[in-house]
Amino acid sequence: MTAPEAALNEPWEARERQHAAMLFGLWVFLASEILFFGGLFLLYAHARLFDNVGFTAGGRAANAWFGTANTLVLMTSSLTMALAERATRAGWTRLARFGLWATIALGLVFLVVKGFEYHEDLAEHLFPGRRFRFAQPGAAQFWSFYWTITIVHATHLTIGLGFVTRLLLLDRRGALGRRWMGAEVTTVYWHLVDVVWVILYPLLYLVGR
């Protein structure tokens, strides 16, 4: 497939150099994100190592049905986002538009499901504090990690939805085809959010099962 003529922005004089610089900046950003999430995963490993019994007991209380449903939703959104990016490159505007809208819809479904899960967690006193239902320190560490990492992930997902919405605004102006580089960057970011969730799923929902 041949990509449409890409828009050239200052200070670049060649589209190839602009594309290379955009990808380089993106991968530097992704490397910093990997370091950030890697630190949180090290905290997870430390907590589980030093109080595995309490940590596992806390993990069993996580609702695996919500986690599984959201995993399927995000994996499908990766497919629709990749479809939108490829269609943008090929100049297939209607298919690209469908993929972008489907990605936004699936991202919102993920957040809604997560909201119901948070409501259930709070109702069952699974937020570390005075009313926390477990006495083991390891359980409190598990749920501290759970709330921290899922809120951080949901924030990244919300940012991703903003990026996808920007592509739809470009489409309304008839400029989406020429901005296929932006669609490529957005797709890579979206896949990062999905990959992080794929790692989180067994850590949060399959502990002790």
Buried (B, 14 or more C-beta within 10 A) or exposed (E): EEBBEBBEEEEBEEBEEBBEEBBEEBEEBBEEBBEEBEEBBEBBEEBBEEBEEBBBBBBBBBBBEBBEBBBEBBEBBBBBBBBBBBBBBBBBBEBBBBBBBBBBEBBBBBBEBBEEBBEEBEEEBBBBEEEBEBEBBBBBBBBBBBBEBBEBBBEBBEEBBEBBBBBBEBBEEEEBBBBBBBBBBBBBBBBBBBBBBEEBBEBBBBBBE
